[in-house]
Amino acid sequence: MALRQWIDGDETAAEMLTRVLKERTSLLVPPLHRVPLHVGNVVELVGPSGSAKTQILIQAAVNCILPKEWNGIRYGGLECSVVFIDLDCRLDISRLSQVLKLRILEGNGNGDLGNFDALYTTCLRRFFYIRCYDSFEFLATLKTMHHKLQKERDDLGIRLHLLMIDSIGAYHWVDRVSSSLPLWGNNR
C-alpha cells in the first residue's frame, strides 16, 4: 500500500479488515499496527479510565502468544512469550482467556475443535502474569526478571517478545507521600 494511500486513509472498513486479517504480521491491533515499531522500542498508551488501554494490551498479548500455524490452521500469531506486569491489580484474566478462546475459534472457523485444549494450554504457557502490590515488589520483579527469563529460555526454549507494564504510574502518589526523604534540596 502506498504511503499516500495510508496517509489519506481512503479505504473502507471492509477493505481494512480484509487487509488486516490477511496480513496478521503485526504485534499490535488496529490502529496501532501501523506504528513502525522495532526491537527495544517503548510504547506508552495514555487515556482516561475506561478508554480500553488494557484491552489493547490483551489483544496484543493474544496476538503474541498465538502460533503462526497449528495443525494446518493459520492463526497468524507470533509464537512468542509475553510478560504482563500488573501494577494496579485490575487485569481480568478471564477476559484474556475469553479473547484467546475467541481467536482460536475464529481461526478454526468454529469447526474442528479436536486440539482446542492443547492449543489453548500451549498459548497460555507463553503468557507470564506478575502482580505487584507496591513499588518495592515492582523493583524486585524488574531486578530478578532477567535471571528468570534466562532460565526459561535455557530450560524451555521460551523467548520473551513483549514486556507489558499496566499502569506504570500506579504507585507514584503513594511513594511520593510516604517518601522518607525530604522533597527539597538535592535529595530528589
DRENDO-1510 file (C-alpha; in Angstrom, 1 decimal, always signed):
<recs>
REC; n; res; u; v; w
REC; 1; MET; +0.0; +0.0; +0.0 .
REC; 2; ALA; +1.5; +3.3; -1.0 .
REC; 3; LEU; +2.4; +5.9; +1.7 .
REC; 4; ARG; +0.0; +8.4; +0.2 .
REC; 5; GLN; -3.0; +6.0; +0.5 .
REC; 6; TRP; -2.0; +5.2; +4.1 .
REC; 7; ILE; -1.9; +8.9; +5.0 .
REC; 8; ASP; -5.2; +9.6; +3.2 .
REC; 9; GLY; -6.9; +6.7; +4.8 .
REC; 10; ASP; -9.1; +6.1; +1.8 .
REC; 11; GLU; -10.0; +2.5; +2.4 .
REC; 12; THR; -13.4; +1.3; +3.6 .
REC; 13; ALA; -13.7; -0.6; +6.9 .
REC; 14; ALA; -14.3; -3.9; +4.9 .
REC; 15; GLU; -11.1; -3.3; +2.9 .
REC; 16; MET; -9.2; -2.6; +6.1 .
REC; 17; LEU; -10.5; -5.7; +7.9 .
REC; 18; THR; -9.7; -7.8; +4.8 .
REC; 19; ARG; -6.1; -6.5; +4.7 .
REC; 20; VAL; -5.6; -6.8; +8.5 .
REC; 21; LEU; -7.0; -10.3; +8.8 .
REC; 22; LYS; -4.9; -11.4; +5.8 .
REC; 23; GLU; -1.6; -9.9; +6.9 .
REC; 24; ARG; -1.6; -10.6; +10.6 .
REC; 25; THR; +2.2; -9.9; +10.9 .
REC; 26; SER; +2.0; -7.1; +13.3 .
REC; 27; LEU; +2.1; -7.5; +17.1 .
REC; 28; LEU; -0.4; -4.7; +17.7 .
REC; 29; VAL; -4.1; -4.4; +16.9 .
REC; 30; PRO; -5.6; -1.7; +14.6 .
REC; 31; PRO; -5.0; +1.2; +14.6 .
REC; 32; LEU; -1.6; +0.6; +16.4 .
REC; 33; HIS; -0.5; -2.0; +13.8 .
REC; 34; ARG; +0.6; +0.9; +11.6 .
REC; 35; VAL; +3.2; +2.2; +14.1 .
REC; 36; PRO; +6.7; +1.4; +12.9 .
REC; 37; LEU; +8.0; -0.4; +16.0 .
REC; 38; HIS; +11.4; -2.1; +16.3 .
REC; 39; VAL; +13.0; -4.2; +18.9 .
REC; 40; GLY; +13.7; -2.2; +22.1 .
REC; 41; ASN; +11.0; +0.5; +21.4 .
REC; 42; VAL; +8.9; +1.6; +24.3 .
REC; 43; VAL; +5.3; +2.5; +23.6 .
REC; 44; GLU; +3.1; +4.2; +26.2 .
REC; 45; LEU; -0.7; +4.1; +25.9 .
REC; 46; VAL; -2.3; +7.0; +27.5 .
REC; 47; GLY; -6.0; +7.8; +28.0 .
REC; 48; PRO; -8.7; +8.3; +30.6 .
REC; 49; SER; -10.1; +5.4; +32.7 .
REC; 50; GLY; -12.2; +3.1; +30.6 .
REC; 51; SER; -10.6; +4.0; +27.2 .
REC; 52; ALA; -9.6; +0.4; +26.5 .
REC; 53; LYS; -5.9; +0.7; +27.2 .
REC; 54; THR; -5.8; -2.7; +29.0 .
REC; 55; GLN; -8.0; -4.2; +26.3 .
REC; 56; ILE; -5.4; -3.2; +23.7 .
REC; 57; LEU; -2.7; -4.8; +25.8 .
REC; 58; ILE; -4.8; -8.0; +26.0 .
REC; 59; GLN; -5.3; -8.1; +22.2 .
REC; 60; ALA; -1.6; -7.5; +21.6 .
REC; 61; ALA; -0.7; -10.3; +24.2 .
REC; 62; VAL; -3.1; -12.8; +22.5 .
REC; 63; ASN; -1.6; -11.9; +19.1 .
REC; 64; CYS; +1.8; -12.6; +20.5 .
REC; 65; ILE; +1.1; -15.9; +22.2 .
REC; 66; LEU; -0.9; -17.5; +19.4 .
REC; 67; PRO; +1.0; -19.7; +17.0 .
REC; 68; LYS; +1.6; -18.8; +13.4 .
REC; 69; GLU; +0.1; -22.1; +12.4 .
REC; 70; TRP; -1.3; -25.1; +14.4 .
REC; 71; ASN; -2.3; -28.4; +12.7 .
REC; 72; GLY; -2.6; -26.7; +9.3 .
REC; 73; ILE; -4.7; -23.9; +10.6 .
REC; 74; ARG; -3.3; -20.4; +10.3 .
REC; 75; TYR; -3.7; -18.2; +13.4 .
REC; 76; GLY; -1.2; -15.5; +12.4 .
REC; 77; GLY; +0.3; -15.2; +15.8 .
REC; 78; LEU; +3.9; -14.7; +16.7 .
REC; 79; GLU; +4.5; -17.8; +18.9 .
REC; 80; CYS; +6.4; -15.7; +21.5 .
REC; 81; SER; +6.2; -15.1; +25.2 .
REC; 82; VAL; +4.6; -12.1; +26.9 .
REC; 83; VAL; +5.3; -10.9; +30.4 .
REC; 84; PHE; +2.4; -8.8; +31.8 .
REC; 85; ILE; +3.2; -6.9; +35.0 .
REC; 86; ASP; +0.0; -5.7; +36.6 .
REC; 87; LEU; +0.6; -2.8; +38.9 .
REC; 88; ASP; -2.9; -1.7; +39.7 .
REC; 89; CYS; -4.2; -5.3; +40.1 .
REC; 90; ARG; -7.0; -4.8; +37.7 .
REC; 91; LEU; -6.3; -7.2; +34.9 .
REC; 92; ASP; -9.2; -9.6; +34.4 .
REC; 93; ILE; -7.5; -12.9; +33.5 .
REC; 94; SER; -10.9; -14.3; +32.4 .
REC; 95; ARG; -11.1; -11.6; +29.8 .
REC; 96; LEU; -7.7; -12.6; +28.5 .
REC; 97; SER; -8.9; -16.2; +28.4 .
REC; 98; GLN; -12.1; -15.2; +26.6 .
REC; 99; VAL; -10.2; -13.2; +23.9 .
REC; 100; LEU; -7.8; -16.1; +23.4 .
REC; 101; LYS; -10.7; -18.6; +23.1 .
REC; 102; LEU; -12.5; -16.4; +20.6 .
REC; 103; ARG; -9.3; -16.0; +18.4 .
REC; 104; ILE; -8.8; -19.8; +18.4 .
REC; 105; LEU; -12.4; -20.4; +17.5 .
REC; 106; GLU; -12.2; -17.7; +14.8 .
REC; 107; GLY; -9.1; -19.4; +13.3 .
REC; 108; ASN; -10.9; -22.8; +13.3 .
REC; 109; GLY; -13.8; -21.3; +11.6 .
REC; 110; ASN; -15.9; -22.6; +14.5 .
REC; 111; GLY; -15.3; -26.1; +13.1 .
REC; 112; ASP; -12.7; -28.7; +14.2 .
REC; 113; LEU; -12.1; -28.3; +18.0 .
REC; 114; GLY; -10.2; -31.6; +18.4 .
REC; 115; ASN; -6.9; -29.9; +19.6 .
REC; 116; PHE; -8.5; -26.9; +21.2 .
REC; 117; ASP; -7.4; -27.7; +24.7 .
REC; 118; ALA; -3.8; -28.4; +23.6 .
REC; 119; LEU; -3.6; -25.1; +21.6 .
REC; 120; TYR; -5.2; -23.1; +24.4 .
REC; 121; THR; -2.7; -24.6; +27.0 .
REC; 122; THR; +0.3; -24.0; +24.7 .
REC; 123; CYS; -0.7; -20.4; +24.3 .
REC; 124; LEU; -1.2; -19.8; +28.0 .
REC; 125; ARG; +2.2; -21.2; +28.7 .
REC; 126; ARG; +3.6; -18.3; +26.8 .
REC; 127; PHE; +1.8; -15.8; +29.0 .
REC; 128; PHE; +3.6; -14.8; +32.2 .
REC; 129; TYR; +1.5; -12.8; +34.7 .
REC; 130; ILE; +3.1; -10.9; +37.5 .
REC; 131; ARG; +1.0; -8.8; +40.0 .
REC; 132; CYS; +2.9; -6.3; +42.2 .
REC; 133; TYR; +1.3; -4.6; +45.2 .
REC; 134; ASP; +3.8; -1.9; +45.8 .
REC; 135; SER; +6.8; -0.2; +44.2 .
REC; 136; PHE; +9.3; -2.4; +46.1 .
REC; 137; GLU; +7.7; -5.6; +44.6 .
REC; 138; PHE; +7.8; -3.9; +41.2 .
REC; 139; LEU; +11.5; -3.0; +41.6 .
REC; 140; ALA; +12.3; -6.6; +42.8 .
REC; 141; THR; +10.5; -8.0; +39.8 .
REC; 142; LEU; +12.4; -5.9; +37.4 .
REC; 143; LYS; +15.7; -6.8; +39.1 .
REC; 144; THR; +15.1; -10.6; +39.1 .
REC; 145; MET; +13.3; -10.8; +35.7 .
REC; 146; HIS; +16.4; -11.1; +33.6 .
REC; 147; HIS; +17.5; -14.2; +35.6 .
REC; 148; LYS; +14.1; -15.9; +35.4 .
REC; 149; LEU; +13.8; -15.2; +31.7 .
REC; 150; GLN; +17.3; -16.5; +31.0 .
REC; 151; LYS; +16.3; -19.7; +32.9 .
REC; 152; GLU; +13.1; -20.1; +30.9 .
REC; 153; ARG; +15.0; -19.6; +27.6 .
REC; 154; ASP; +17.7; -22.2; +28.6 .
REC; 155; ASP; +15.3; -24.8; +30.1 .
REC; 156; LEU; +12.3; -24.5; +27.8 .
REC; 157; GLY; +13.5; -22.5; +24.8 .
REC; 158; ILE; +11.0; -19.8; +25.5 .
REC; 159; ARG; +12.0; -16.3; +24.4 .
REC; 160; LEU; +10.4; -13.1; +25.5 .
REC; 161; HIS; +8.9; -10.9; +22.8 .
REC; 162; LEU; +6.9; -8.4; +24.7 .
REC; 163; LEU; +7.0; -6.8; +28.2 .
REC; 164; MET; +3.8; -5.1; +29.3 .
REC; 165; ILE; +3.5; -2.9; +32.4 .
REC; 166; ASP; -0.1; -1.9; +33.1 .
REC; 167; SER; -0.4; +1.4; +35.0 .
REC; 168; ILE; +3.2; +2.3; +35.4 .
REC; 169; GLY; +2.3; +5.3; +37.5 .
REC; 170; ALA; +0.2; +3.3; +39.9 .
REC; 171; TYR; +2.5; +4.0; +42.9 .
REC; 172; HIS; +3.6; +7.5; +42.1 .
REC; 173; TRP; +1.4; +9.3; +44.7 .
REC; 174; VAL; +1.7; +6.7; +47.4 .
REC; 175; ASP; +5.5; +6.7; +47.1 .
REC; 176; ARG; +5.7; +10.5; +46.9 .
REC; 177; VAL; +3.6; +10.9; +50.1 .
REC; 178; SER; +5.4; +8.1; +52.0 .
REC; 179; SER; +8.9; +9.1; +50.9 .
REC; 180; SER; +11.3; +9.3; +53.9 .
REC; 181; LEU; +13.5; +11.8; +52.0 .
REC; 182; PRO; +12.5; +15.5; +52.2 .
REC; 183; LEU; +11.3; +16.8; +48.9 .
REC; 184; TRP; +13.5; +19.9; +49.0 .
REC; 185; GLY; +17.2; +20.4; +48.4 .
REC; 186; ASN; +19.4; +17.9; +46.5 .
REC; 187; ASN; +17.7; +14.7; +47.8 .
REC; 188; ARG; +15.3; +14.4; +44.9 .
</recs>
